[in-house]
Amino acid sequence: MKKKKPTEEELNKLEVKKWGIWTKEESVFPWSYDETETCYILEGEVEVLDSKTGERLSFQKGDLVQFPKGLECKWTVKKPVRKHYHFGDLDI
């Protein structure tokens, strides 16, 4: 799992505004990734726990986050989340 605070230039280069939007209320649920997902957080606060390694990643508004293909995890949405998302390999 990767997280960074991107610049406007980086967001424009990735064409983030053309990506789909996903929303989710406060909740806890298991999730797995069949392919790499990159997302840009518009609103909310989330913690993701890697089920295999125990690694935790917290992120919120303004973060660019990437989840690797094959990741099995648990999402804890602490504040309702709204994000742009893209599936496929991107270099962030």
C-alpha distance (Angstrom), angle and dihedral (degrees) to the residues before:
residue distance angle dihedral
M1 . . .
K2 3.78 . .
K3 3.81 132.3 .
K4 3.79 133.0 -176.8
K5 3.81 142.0 158.3
P6 3.81 102.4 -115.7
T7 3.79 126.6 -151.6
E8 3.82 120.9 -123.7
E9 3.81 86.6 -108.2
E10 3.82 91.5 56.3
L11 3.82 91.5 47.8
N12 3.82 91.0 50.2
K13 3.81 92.0 48.0
L14 3.84 89.9 52.9
E15 3.85 89.9 45.5
V16 3.81 89.1 -131.7
K17 3.81 93.3 169.0
K18 3.84 89.0 64.3
W19 3.82 92.7 56.8
G20 3.79 122.5 99.2
I21 3.80 122.1 -95.4
W22 3.81 125.0 -125.2
T23 3.80 127.7 -172.9
K24 3.79 133.1 -169.8
E25 3.80 134.9 178.9
E26 3.81 124.0 -130.8
S27 3.81 104.6 -61.5
V28 3.80 147.5 125.8
F29 3.82 121.0 -124.2
P30 3.81 142.4 151.5
W31 3.81 118.4 -110.1
S32 3.79 138.5 179.4
Y33 3.79 132.0 -167.1
D34 3.82 123.2 -131.4
E35 3.80 88.4 -177.7
T36 3.79 137.7 11.5
E37 3.81 115.1 -74.3
T38 3.79 125.5 -160.5
C39 3.79 118.3 -170.0
Y40 3.79 138.4 179.0
I41 3.80 114.5 -147.6
L42 3.82 114.5 -131.6
E43 3.83 97.1 173.0
G44 3.78 139.8 -4.1
E45 3.77 142.4 38.6
V46 3.81 126.0 -93.2
E47 3.80 139.6 175.1
V48 3.79 120.4 -158.6
L49 3.82 121.9 -163.4
D50 3.82 119.2 -158.6
S51 3.82 103.3 -133.0
K52 3.83 93.3 -150.7
T53 3.82 103.8 42.4
G54 3.81 102.9 23.8
E55 3.83 90.4 -126.2
R56 3.82 112.7 153.6
L57 3.79 125.5 -153.9
S58 3.80 122.7 -171.6
F59 3.78 121.2 -166.7
Q60 3.78 140.9 168.7
K61 3.80 145.0 170.8
G62 3.80 112.1 -21.8
D63 3.81 96.8 22.6
L64 3.80 123.9 124.6
V65 3.80 108.0 -149.8
Q66 3.80 132.8 -174.3
F67 3.81 127.3 -162.1
P68 3.82 118.2 -164.4
K69 3.78 126.1 -125.4
G70 3.82 109.3 -94.1
L71 3.82 95.9 28.7
E72 3.81 114.9 145.6
C73 3.78 111.8 -165.0
K74 3.78 150.3 146.9
W75 3.80 119.7 -114.0
T76 3.81 119.7 -149.7
V77 3.80 109.5 -169.9
K78 3.83 103.3 -160.2
K79 3.82 96.0 175.3
P80 3.83 122.1 19.1
V81 3.79 108.8 -81.4
R82 3.80 131.2 -141.6
K83 3.79 117.6 -179.6
H84 3.78 145.1 164.3
Y85 3.82 110.0 -125.1
H86 3.81 138.7 -167.8
F87 3.81 129.3 -174.2
G88 3.80 118.8 -148.4
D89 3.78 137.0 54.0
L90 3.81 116.5 -47.0
D91 3.79 128.4 164.5
I92 3.80 109.3 -126.6
